[in-house]
Amino acid sequence: MSKADQPHVLVVDDDDRLRGLLTRYLGENGFIVSAARNAQEARSSLAGLQFDLIVLDVLMPGEKGFDLARSLRESGSKVPILLLTALSETQDRITGLEAGADDYLAKPFEPRELVLRIEAILRRFAQMPDPDADVDEGGGDDDVVRFGPFSFDSARMTLQSGTEHIYLTTSEQALLAALVTRRGQITSREELHGLMGGNAVDAGASRSIDVQVTRLRRKFEEDPKQPRYLQTVRGRGYVLYAD
């Protein structure tokens, strides 16, 4: 792999030892890595460089990681964000997903798992169409599932309403793809988490799915509080009704 093809990752963590370890390990595994010790340094890096992904610690002094994530999304940034969270801080993970993060990894973690998570996010992100490109009809009919005026192309992982492309984070892509494969069937939160590639023993999995479903509904439901397509089956999970 040439240097030009290597993904550029920004590691943001106030822990000097962990930041150094991650920088070295990711560099040894095919990534170009820049590092920042806080949100302020991260903003300076983002202002001057282009990144393919941000590895972002939640619990930093000053501006917290999820505050930075929310600010980036509100400013229009689509750079994928992987949060690093404390194992016991489920609410931090939920807050991060609500802020627009693509995935989270609980500390402590194996460095290899971090690499696998990054690679999965980058694969999904690579399938997202260029928002400045002309929008076409997507893949073949077998790949496209329609619900109302919306269509989801599972080959390209894109959601459209007519010719309008609707932006999805990589976690929203994975969730919608999982729901599409089980359309018309009730799927539990744990099953959805597994279909998205998550760890089945993750204590925060169910709540994380709820948060991501809420975000996803805002993308295509006329009234997210009274959904037509993506419905909740109390005590059992979720079901997507498609045409």
C-alpha positions as CSV (number, residue, x, y, z in Angstrom):
1,M,0.0,0.0,0.0
2,S,1.4,3.4,-1.0
3,K,1.4,6.2,1.5
4,A,-1.2,8.0,-0.6
5,D,-3.5,5.0,-0.1
6,Q,-3.0,4.8,3.7
7,P,-6.0,6.1,5.8
8,H,-5.1,9.1,7.9
9,V,-6.4,8.8,11.5
10,L,-6.5,11.4,14.2
11,V,-6.2,10.0,17.7
12,V,-7.5,12.4,20.4
13,D,-6.8,11.3,24.0
14,D,-5.4,13.2,27.0
15,D,-3.7,10.0,28.3
16,D,-0.1,10.5,27.0
17,R,0.7,6.8,27.4
18,L,-2.4,5.5,25.6
19,R,-2.1,8.1,22.9
20,G,1.5,7.1,22.2
21,L,0.6,3.4,22.2
22,L,-2.3,3.9,19.8
23,T,-0.3,6.1,17.5
24,R,2.5,3.5,17.3
25,Y,0.2,0.5,16.9
26,L,-2.0,2.1,14.2
27,G,1.1,3.3,12.4
28,E,2.4,-0.3,12.4
29,N,-0.9,-1.5,10.9
30,G,-1.0,0.6,7.8
31,F,-2.4,4.0,9.0
32,I,-1.0,7.5,8.9
33,V,-1.6,8.8,12.4
34,S,-1.7,12.3,13.9
35,A,-2.4,12.8,17.6
36,A,-4.0,15.5,19.8
37,R,-4.2,15.6,23.5
38,N,-7.4,17.6,23.7
39,A,-10.3,19.1,21.7
40,Q,-8.4,22.3,21.1
41,E,-5.5,20.5,19.5
42,A,-7.9,18.3,17.5
43,R,-9.6,21.4,16.1
44,S,-6.3,22.8,15.0
45,S,-5.4,19.6,13.3
46,L,-8.8,19.3,11.6
47,A,-8.5,22.9,10.3
48,G,-5.3,22.2,8.5
49,L,-5.4,18.5,7.5
50,Q,-7.8,16.0,6.1
51,F,-8.6,12.8,8.0
52,D,-10.3,9.6,7.1
53,L,-11.4,8.9,10.7
54,I,-11.2,10.3,14.3
55,V,-10.5,8.1,17.3
56,L,-11.9,10.2,20.1
57,D,-11.7,9.8,23.8
58,V,-14.9,10.7,25.7
59,L,-13.5,11.8,29.1
60,M,-11.0,14.5,28.4
61,P,-10.4,17.7,30.5
62,G,-12.1,20.7,29.2
63,E,-14.3,20.1,26.1
64,K,-15.5,16.4,26.3
65,G,-15.2,14.1,23.4
66,F,-18.9,13.9,22.7
67,D,-19.1,17.7,22.8
68,L,-16.5,17.8,20.1
69,A,-18.3,15.1,18.1
70,R,-21.6,17.1,18.3
71,S,-19.9,20.3,17.3
72,L,-18.3,18.6,14.2
73,R,-21.6,17.2,13.1
74,E,-23.4,20.5,13.5
75,S,-20.7,22.2,11.4
76,G,-21.3,19.7,8.6
77,S,-18.3,17.4,9.1
78,K,-18.9,13.8,7.9
79,V,-15.5,12.4,9.0
80,P,-16.3,9.1,10.8
81,I,-15.8,9.1,14.6
82,L,-15.0,6.2,16.8
83,L,-15.4,6.9,20.5
84,L,-13.3,5.4,23.2
85,T,-15.4,5.1,26.4
86,A,-14.9,3.9,29.9
87,L,-16.4,0.4,30.4
88,S,-18.8,1.5,33.1
89,E,-19.9,4.7,31.5
90,T,-22.9,3.5,29.4
91,Q,-24.4,7.0,29.4
92,D,-21.3,8.4,27.8
93,R,-21.6,6.0,24.9
94,I,-25.2,6.8,24.5
95,T,-24.5,10.6,24.5
96,G,-21.7,10.0,21.9
97,L,-24.0,8.1,19.6
98,E,-26.7,10.9,20.0
99,A,-24.0,13.4,19.0
100,G,-23.3,11.6,15.7
101,A,-20.5,9.2,16.5
102,D,-20.3,6.1,14.2
103,D,-19.2,3.6,16.7
104,Y,-17.7,3.2,20.2
105,L,-15.1,0.9,21.8
106,A,-15.1,0.4,25.6
107,K,-11.9,0.6,27.6
108,P,-10.0,-1.5,28.2
109,F,-9.7,-3.0,24.7
110,E,-7.4,-5.1,22.6
111,P,-5.5,-2.9,20.0
112,R,-6.4,-5.4,17.3
113,E,-10.1,-4.8,18.0
114,L,-9.6,-1.1,17.5
115,V,-8.0,-1.8,14.1
116,L,-10.9,-4.1,13.1
117,R,-13.5,-1.5,14.2
118,I,-11.6,1.3,12.2
119,E,-11.4,-0.9,9.1
120,A,-15.1,-1.8,9.3
121,I,-16.1,1.9,9.6
122,L,-13.8,2.9,6.7
123,R,-15.3,0.1,4.5
124,R,-18.8,1.4,5.2
125,F,-17.7,5.0,4.7
126,A,-16.1,4.1,1.3
127,Q,-19.5,2.9,0.1
128,M,-21.1,6.3,0.7
129,P,-21.6,8.3,-2.5
130,D,-19.9,11.6,-3.1
131,P,-22.5,14.2,-2.1
132,D,-21.3,16.4,-5.0
133,A,-21.7,13.6,-7.6
134,D,-24.8,13.1,-9.6
135,V,-27.2,10.8,-7.9
136,D,-28.3,7.8,-10.0
137,E,-30.6,4.9,-9.4
138,G,-28.0,2.9,-7.4
139,G,-27.5,-0.8,-7.9
140,G,-29.7,-3.5,-9.3
141,D,-33.3,-4.0,-8.2
142,D,-32.4,-6.9,-6.0
143,D,-30.2,-4.6,-3.9
144,V,-32.9,-1.9,-3.5
145,V,-35.6,-1.9,-0.8
146,R,-38.3,0.7,-0.9
147,F,-40.5,2.0,1.8
148,G,-42.8,4.9,0.9
149,P,-40.9,7.5,-1.1
150,F,-37.6,6.2,0.3
151,S,-35.2,3.6,-1.2
152,F,-32.2,1.9,0.5
153,D,-29.6,0.4,-1.8
154,S,-27.9,-2.4,0.3
155,A,-25.0,-2.7,-2.2
156,R,-24.1,1.0,-2.0
157,M,-25.4,1.5,1.5
158,T,-27.3,4.6,0.4
159,L,-30.7,6.0,1.4
160,Q,-32.5,8.2,-1.1
161,S,-35.9,10.0,-1.4
162,G,-36.4,10.3,-5.1
163,T,-33.1,11.8,-6.4
164,E,-32.2,13.3,-3.0
165,H,-29.4,11.5,-1.1
166,I,-29.9,11.3,2.7
167,Y,-26.8,11.3,4.7
168,L,-26.3,8.3,7.1
169,T,-23.5,7.8,9.5
170,T,-21.7,4.4,9.1
171,S,-23.6,3.1,12.2
172,E,-26.9,4.2,10.7
173,Q,-26.0,2.5,7.5
174,A,-25.2,-0.8,9.3
175,L,-28.4,-0.6,11.3
176,L,-30.6,0.1,8.3
177,A,-28.9,-2.7,6.4
178,A,-29.6,-5.1,9.3
179,L,-33.3,-4.0,9.4
180,V,-33.6,-4.4,5.7
181,T,-32.3,-8.0,5.8
182,R,-35.0,-8.7,8.4
183,R,-37.7,-6.5,6.9
184,G,-41.2,-7.5,8.0
185,Q,-39.7,-9.6,10.9
186,I,-39.4,-8.5,14.5
187,T,-35.7,-8.3,15.4
188,S,-34.5,-7.9,19.0
189,R,-32.0,-5.2,20.0
190,E,-29.4,-7.9,20.7
191,E,-29.9,-9.5,17.3
192,L,-29.6,-6.1,15.6
193,H,-26.4,-5.3,17.6
194,G,-25.0,-8.6,16.4
195,L,-26.0,-8.1,12.8
196,M,-24.2,-4.7,13.0
197,G,-21.0,-6.5,14.1
198,G,-21.2,-5.6,17.8
199,N,-20.2,-7.6,20.8
200,A,-23.2,-9.6,22.1
201,V,-22.0,-9.2,25.7
202,D,-21.9,-5.4,25.6
203,A,-24.0,-4.3,28.5
204,G,-25.0,-1.0,26.7
205,A,-26.0,-2.7,23.4
206,S,-29.8,-2.4,23.9
207,R,-29.7,1.3,24.8
208,S,-27.3,2.0,22.0
209,I,-29.7,0.4,19.5
210,D,-32.6,2.5,20.8
211,V,-30.6,5.7,20.4
212,Q,-29.6,4.8,16.8
213,V,-33.1,3.8,15.9
214,T,-34.3,7.2,17.1
215,R,-31.7,9.0,15.0
216,L,-32.5,6.8,12.0
217,R,-36.2,7.6,12.2
218,R,-35.5,11.3,12.0
219,K,-34.0,10.6,8.6
220,F,-37.1,9.2,7.0
221,E,-40.2,9.2,9.2
222,E,-42.6,12.1,8.8
223,D,-43.3,11.9,12.5
224,P,-40.5,10.0,14.3
225,K,-42.7,9.7,17.4
226,Q,-45.4,7.9,15.5
227,P,-43.3,6.0,12.9
228,R,-44.9,4.4,9.9
229,Y,-42.0,2.3,8.6
230,L,-39.6,1.6,11.5
231,Q,-41.8,0.4,14.4
232,T,-41.2,-0.7,17.9
233,V,-42.7,-4.0,19.1
234,R,-42.9,-3.6,22.8
235,G,-40.8,-6.1,24.7
236,R,-39.5,-7.7,21.5
237,G,-37.6,-5.3,19.4
238,Y,-38.0,-3.5,16.0
239,V,-39.5,-4.2,12.6
240,L,-39.1,-2.4,9.3
241,Y,-42.1,-2.5,7.0
242,A,-41.1,-2.1,3.3
243,D,-43.1,-2.1,0.1
